[in-house]
Amino acid sequence: MGMDIQRGLERFHYVTDLAVDGEDALALALVNPYDLLILDVMLPSLDGFEVCRRVRNAHRMYPILFLTARGEIDDRVRGLDLGGDDYLVKPFAFRELEARVRALLRREHTVSSAILTFNDLVLDTQTHEVRRGSRLLTLSHREYALLEFFLHHPRQVLSRTMIADHVWDGEAPYQSNIIDVYVRYLRNKLCASGEPDVIATIRGVGYQLKEETP
């Protein structure tokens, strides 16, 4: 079932990870900046309710959709009380699942602030205007997407795989240096007037948006 859902979502161009049990699901959920988590209640090792509880206790606030055969009212209430945003009972039509996924992602984007800031960096997601202090920056589409991803996850170490999945929709070959090239382009524009570099290279891993190290 999990692989069928994954294949179905990927046909709609969603980038997905599949966990085989609750321990794997929790580990992935606490490390990766997901837009949405879909949980089966009856997972091995840790059930979906416990995964949800621990995710919320760790202050991960992305939407959570329960997708399970447990459809009793008490189960639904428990899932929502633990921090779930929606609850879909099996069997279900895949069209309904995809519609609920779209609705949750729209809701998440709506509640997010249109203005992203970090130190003297300001990005307006509605007008796509980017400023560093009083200076207006002109960024390419890919540079803008890269900076927006960094600003959504300040101080978090982002691996090249995570960047490729979110900025290139998984199409950027991890073995090439295309991500490093675009980070260099972005750095050059952010620091064109001698401003401090706020993108740190984490050797062997990826990059991190962070305050300048004295």
N, C-alpha and C positions, 0 to 999 in steps of 0.2 A: 504493500500500500504506500509506504513512504517513498519508494522509488517512482511509483506511478504519479504521485502528487508532484514530486520534483520534476519529472519529465514534462508534466502538464504545465507547470508554472514556467518552466524554461521555454516552452513553445510560445509563451506570451512575453518572452524576453526578460524575465526576472532572473537575477543572479542568485543562486541558492546554495546552501550547504545542507547536508543530510546527516543527522546524528542517529546512531543505532540504539542508544539507550539514554537514560536520564543523566548519567554522569557526563557523557560526551556532550549532550545538549547544554548542560550547565556550563561546562568548560568553554564551549564555543560562544555561548551567550555572554559570558563575562569578559571575553577577550575581543570579540569583533563588534564593530559599530553597526549592528544590523538596523534596518528600517522596520522590520516586522519579525516576530517569532511565532511560528505555528507549532502548537504542542498537542501531542496525544496524551491523554490522561494516563493510559495504561502502558507506560514505558517501563522497561526493565531497570533495575538498580535504584533509580529514583523515579517516582511517578511524576506526571506532569504538574500536579498541584504543588508538589515540593519544589520542582524546578522553578515554577512561577514565583513561589514565595521567596526563594533565595535570590532570584533575579531582582525582584522588587526591593528586597532588603539591601541589595548592593547598589540601589539607586539607578538601575537601568530602566529608563522610562519609555522605551519604544513600545508600540502596540503589541499585545499578545492575543492570539486567536487560538482558542481550544478547539481541536478537531478530534472527536472521540465517539465511541459507541455508548458511552455512559451518559444517558439522556434524562435521568431522573431530575426532578426539580431541585432536590438537595445538592446534586452534583453541579448543576448549573449555578446555583446560588453560591456554592463554595468557590467555584472557579472565578466568578466575578468578584466575590469578596476578597480573594487573594490578590487581585490586581489584573485579572484578565479583562480584555476589552470587548471580546465577542466569544460566542460559544456555538459551534456548529456540530450537530449530531449526525453520525453515520447511520444509514447510508445517505449520501448527499449527491446532488448534481454538481459536476465540476464547474459549470457556469455560475452556480451560486457561490462556490468557494472563491472563484476568481473575482466575482463582483464584491464580495466581502473584503477581500484583500485590497482591491482598489479603493473601497470606501475607507478602510482603516488608514491607508497610506495618504489619502486626501486629507483625512482628519488630522494626521500627524503634521502634514505640511502646512495646514491652515493654522494650527496652534503655534507653530514655530515662528519666532520673530523674523520679520522681513529684513532686519538689520543685524548683521553679524559683525562683531568687533573683537579685536585683540590688540591690546596696547594702543598704538596710533593707527592701526589698520581698521578700515570701515568698508564693509561690502553690503550693498543694498541688493537683495535678491529679486526685488521687483523691477528696479530700473537697470540693474546690472552695473551700476556705477561703483567704482572702487577707488578709495582714497587712502593715501598714507600721509597722515597729518593733513596739510592743506593741499597736497599734491594729488592731482587726478591722474590715475593710471589707465593706460590703454592696454588691455590684455586680449590675447587671442581666445577663441572659444575654449581650447584645451587648458590654457593657463588659468582662465577664470574658473573652470570646473575643478581644477587642482586646488586653487586657493580656497574655493568654497568648501571643499572636502576637509582641508586642514582646519578651517575656521569652525566647522561643525564639530571637530574633535581636537580642541586645543590641548596641548601637553600630552596627548596620547601618542604612543609610538605606533606609527602606521607602516606596516610592511609593504613591500613592493607588490605583493599579491593582492592585498587589500586595496591599494591604490589602483591597480589595474582593473580589479573587479568593479570599482565604483566610478572611476573616471573614464576608463576605456571599455566598460561593460564586459570585462574579461577578455577583450580582443588583443590587448598589448602583450606581446610575447615576453614572459618574465625573464628569459635568458638574454634579451637585448638590453641596450642601455637607453631605450626611448624614454622611460620614466625619469632617469637621471638627467637626460637632456632637457626635458621640460621643467624639471625642478631648477636646473641652472638658468633657463630662460626666465622663470618666475623670480628667482633670487635677483637676477640682474635688474629687473624692473622694480622690484621692491626696494632695492638698495641703490638705485640710480643716482640719488643725491647724497650718498654717504650715510644713509640710515643704517642702524645695526641690523645684522642678519638674524632673523627670528626662526629660520628653518634649519634645524640641527640634523646633521647626518648621523644616523645610528649605524655604525659599521656592521655590515653583514646582515642587517635587518631591514632598514628603511629610513624613514624620516619622522621628525617631530616638530610641531609648531610650539616654540617655547620662548620665554624671555631670554634676552642675551645673557650669556654667562660672563660675569665680570672677569 
